[in-house]
Amino acid sequence: MTDVTRYEVTQGDQAQGDQAQGGQAQQDLARTAVDIRDLSGARVLVLGAGVSGPGAVRILHALGAEPVVADSRPDAVDLLREALRDGVSCTGISLDRAAELLGGTDAGGVDLVVTSPGWRPNSPLLRAAAEAGLEVWGDVELAWRADAAEMFGPRRTWLAVTGTNGKTTTTSMLEAICGEAGMAVRACGNIGLPVTEVLLAEPRVDVLAAELSSFQLHWAPSCRPDVGVVLNIAEDHLDWHGSMEAYAAAKARVLTGRVAVAGADDEIASRLLAQAPAPTRIGVRLGAPGPGELGVTDGVLTARIGDRDRDDDEVTLLPAVDVRPPGPAGIIDALAAAAVAMSVGARPEHVAAALRGFTVAAHRAELVDTVDGVRYVDDSKATNPHAARTSLLAGGTMVWLAGGLLKGADVDPLVAEVSTVLRGVVLIGRDRGRIAEALSRHAPGVPVVELASGDDVGAAAPDEPQQTMDRAVAEAARMATGGDTVLLAPAAASMDMFTDYGHRGRSFALAVGRVAGR
């Protein structure tokens, strides 16, 4: 592993690195069939009018292309048009019409397909696009190519954050550190604005702190972030990617730029770092850092950035007790954010000031209330077993509220590991039966309550998710005794019952309020 890029990097060194990165980006553009610099008049099919749709349409419009948007929801394109501004427009078509464009004689009328990241590669429309010889880009790929070609001013600095868990916290920390260092930075991607929107934002954003999912990275094959970090890799979205290998390969795409950062304590992330083509590779760990790493020495976050032969060459950042959220996951997130930010010029004092003032976002191990000596904690963002593990092992006895969509993940290892801390379990959601089976195998003495709801058949009434959550929290409260924690850490996605994890967390808070008599 090579030495960490020094935070004392000179402007000349930085410019040289940026120039090399920009030159590589230009070479990548030259090898593609579709030239982002010549989209004027091109007809581009945009699949999906949701979160990424408006930004994709705006940037295509700015490039002179003709966006044609297809969505399964009848009113989706109308809502997208309402979200557009400044004379930006698009044509809306049905998915059936999109299939005709891609699969029939009219396919030649489409020059490019831009897909929403949630669309699977094996979906019929995208298979039809491949058979028609069309390139398929995601919105991140679209933004990357436009920025690399300097279609909207000088090329930006891309800082990419991915991993199974901790992405949002790390990206938010990264934005705070870069902002403290005086950079014109914006958190984007899966949080804040889509990356396409940031390229058009005023005032100009020079540094993109981009949280990128495995879906987005799959559809961004040419994206080479200046600095990228893989925090950890655990089973998630296997139903989408098909295998752990494909999932990890998508995540590894952030490690192809100038600097690669990864969690050294995570087996898969560490292996991806060792294999990364980046000339500078930085590990972050909970223990004392080795040469070219960031870690924790005597309770203090430190960076080993000097001569690899000297043991005393460490830079102190801040005490671990000052990091929020507390605990191992929060510390790794802070170290990763510091490593990325210091690779583009942030100094230790910027790291310390930003992290001391940082507050964690909602639904991430958030204390909702304490009622009769029982703590109620909302970790609705724990949408996979790896994320739930952190909260379940945070200390004390737990009444676990879990369930939802497991997305192909195996819950048995988690249940076996946490069985000794469970006072009881309340299960909701479509895949609750799989968690119940794991509990029967690994924690047969733990009381388990399963609650059915209309989501089982895909016909839940509008108020039923809240009613189910009310019942779940009431059951959990009956199981808990003083000193316990009732923990919402579902280990599963929320979309079977709720709009998103935030909706689920707010529903939990409402239910806790009812238990408290409010």
C-alpha positions, 0 to 999 in steps of 0.5 A, a space after each residue: 500500500 502506497 503512502 497517503 497523499 500528504 495534506 501539505 499537497 501544493 497547488 502545483 502538485 494538485 494541478 498536476 494530478 487534476 491534469 492527469 485525471 482530466 487527460 484520462 477522462 478525455 481518453 475514456 470519452 474518445 473510446 465511446 460510441 456516443 460523444 457527449 460533445 455532440 448530442 445536439 439534436 439527438 433523441 435520448 430515451 430517459 427511463 424513469 421520471 423519478 428522482 433522477 429523471 428531472 436532472 437527466 432531462 435538464 442536462 440533456 436539454 442543456 446539451 441540445 438533445 431531445 429527451 423522451 421520458 418513459 415511466 410506468 406511472 401514468 402521471 409521472 411524466 406530468 409531475 416531472 414536467 412540473 418539476 422542470 423550469 426555465 423553459 426545459 421540456 420533454 416528451 412523455 411516452 408509455 413503456 409500451 411505446 418505449 419498447 416499440 422504439 427499442 425493439 422495432 423498426 423505429 429503434 434507429 430514432 433513439 441515439 442513447 438510453 439514460 436509465 434510472 439507477 433502479 432499473 435492472 440490467 436484465 429488464 426487457 427494455 434494457 435488453 432490447 436497448 442492448 440488442 439494438 446496439 444502443 449505449 445505456 448510461 445512468 444519470 451519474 455516467 451522464 454527469 461524469 461524461 458532461 463534466 469530463 468534456 467540460 460542457 459546463 465549465 472547468 472539470 470538477 473534483 469528484 469525491 465518491 463514497 460507497 459501501 453497504 453501510 455508512 455512506 450518507 454519514 461519511 458523505 455528510 462528514 466529507 462535505 462538512 470537512 471540505 466546507 471547513 477547508 473553504 472548498 465550494 463543495 456539495 453533497 450529492 448523488 443519493 443525498 441532496 441533489 442528483 449529480 446532474 443537478 449539481 453541474 447546473 447549480 448556481 453558484 458553481 460547485 467545484 467539489 462533488 461529495 457524491 454518495 453513490 449506490 451500487 446501482 448508480 455505479 453499475 450504470 456509470 462504467 467510465 466514472 473515475 472519481 478523483 478520490 473514492 472510498 469503499 467503507 465496507 461490503 456485506 450482503 445487500 441488493 443481491 436480488 438486483 446484482 445476482 451475486 456478491 461478486 457483481 455487487 462488490 465489482 460495482 462498488 470497486 469502481 470508485 477506486 479507479 481514480 487518483 486516490 483509493 480509500 477503504 475500510 481496512 478492517 473489512 475483509 472484502 473492502 480491504 481486498 478491493 483496495 489491494 487490487 485497486 489501480 489507484 496509484 495512492 491507496 489509503 486504509 482506515 481502521 479502528 486500531 492504530 494506523 500503519 504507514 499510509 493509513 488513518 486509525 485510532 491511537 490511544 483513543 485519538 483519531 490519527 493519520 500516518 502520513 510521513 516516512 513509512 520507516 518512522 513510527 512516530 510520524 503521526 498527525 493527530 486529528 481529534 479524540 474519538 469521543 468527540 465523533 458523532 455518531 459514537 461507536 465503531 461505525 461512526 469512527 470509521 466513517 469519520 476516518 474515511 471522510 478525513 482521508 478523502 478530504 485530506 487527499 484534496 487539501 484539507 488540513 487536520 484542523 479542518 477535520 477536527 473543527 468539522 467533525 466536532 460540529 457534526 450531527 448525525 442525520 435522522 433515523 440513524 440510531 436516533 434516540 426517540 424517547 425514554 419511557 418507564 426506563 426503556 429507551 426507544 431507538 430509531 435505526 430505520 436506516 439499517 436496511 440490511 443485516 450488516 447495518 442492523 448488527 451495529 445497533 444490536 451490539 451497541 450495548 445492553 438488552 434489546 427488544 428488536 423490531 425488524 422485518 421488511 424486504 431482505 433483498 436476497 440477504 442471509 439473516 442467519 449470521 446476524 441472528 446467531 451473533 446477536 441472539 444473546 442480547 435479545 429480550 424479544 423480537 417483533 417482526 413485520 413486513 413481507 420477509 418477516 417469516 425468514 427472520 422468524 425461521 432464523 430465530 427459531 434456529 439460533 435463538 429458540 428461547 427468545 419470544 417472537 411476535 409476528 404481525 401480518 399486514 395488507 402488504 403481504 398481498 400488496 394491497 395495504 390500506 393507506 393507514 395500515 402501515 401506521 396501525 401495524 407499527 403501532 401494534 409492533 411498538 406496543 408489543 415491544 413495550 410489553 416485552 421490555 423492562 427498565 434498562 432495555 432498548 426497543 430498537 427499530 433496526 429492520 435489517 431490511 428495506 421498507 418499500 413493502 409497507 412504507 414509502 422509504 426508511 424515513 417514513 418507517 422511522 417517522 411511523 415508529 416515532 409516532 407509535 412511541 409517542 402513543 406508548 408514552 401517552 402523547 
